[in-house]
Amino acid sequence: MNKVKNLESALEARKSEVMSYQLNIDNYDRAIAKINAEYADNPAMIAFRDRLANLLEEHKTEQLKAIIIRDVIADQLSELEAL
């Protein structure tokens, strides 16, 4: 497999990774809001919410890393296609 094909495959994988992180981020946001609205008096759910909040921040960071690598791969592809 040549470099372009490898980069195209890597780019698709990164796009999928970014989307997966976004799904989790959206779900964590919604779950946190639901717990705050409906389970604020339940200590177990508050602890769960706090764990979700930590996961939310971790996933935002990991998504940004994936976005950076995705963009770098896309830049390499553009450079190779311009040759």
JONOR-V421735 format. One record per pair of residues at least 12 apart in sequence whose ideal C-beta (glycine too) atoms are under 10 Angstrom apart, sorted by sequence separation. I is the first residue (numbers start at 0). J is the second residue. D is the distance in whole Angstrom. If there is no record, write none. Layout:
# JONOR-V421735
i->[I I]
j->[J J]
d->[D D]
This chain:
# JONOR-V421735
i->[34 34 35 30 34 33 34 31 32 30 31 34 30 31 34 31 27 30 31 29 30 27 28 31 27 28 30 31 26 27 30 27 27 28 23 26 27 26 27 24 25 27 23 24 27 23 24 26 27 23 24 23 24 22 23 20 21 24 20 21 23 24 19 20 23 20 20 21 19 20 19 20 17 18 20 16 17 20 16 17 19 20 17 18 16 17 16 17 15 16 13 14 17 13 14 16 17 12 13 16 13 15 13 14 12 13 12 13 10 11 13 14 9 10 13 14 9 10 12 13 10 11 9 10 9 10 8 9 6 7 10 6 7 9 10 5 6 9 6 6 7 6 3 6 2 3 6 2 6 3 2 3 1]
j->[46 47 48 44 48 48 49 47 48 47 48 51 48 49 52 51 48 51 52 51 52 50 51 54 51 52 54 55 51 52 55 53 54 55 51 54 55 55 56 54 55 57 54 55 58 55 56 58 59 57 58 58 59 58 59 57 58 61 58 59 61 62 58 59 62 60 61 62 61 62 62 63 61 62 64 61 62 65 62 63 65 66 64 65 64 65 65 66 65 66 64 65 68 65 66 68 69 65 66 69 67 69 68 69 68 69 69 70 68 69 71 72 68 69 72 73 69 70 72 73 71 72 71 72 72 73 72 73 71 72 75 72 73 75 76 72 73 76 74 75 76 76 75 78 75 76 79 76 80 79 79 80 79]
d->[10 7 7 10 4 9 10 9 9 8 5 8 8 9 10 5 10 6 6 10 10 10 9 10 5 10 10 7 9 8 9 10 6 7 10 10 4 9 9 9 10 10 8 6 7 8 10 10 9 10 5 5 6 10 10 10 9 10 5 10 9 7 9 8 9 9 6 7 10 4 9 9 10 9 9 9 6 6 8 9 9 9 10 10 9 5 5 6 9 9 10 9 10 6 10 9 6 9 8 8 9 10 6 6 10 4 9 9 10 10 9 10 8 7 6 9 9 10 9 9 10 10 10 5 5 6 10 10 10 9 9 6 10 9 7 10 9 9 10 6 7 5 9 10 8 7 7 9 10 6 7 8 10]
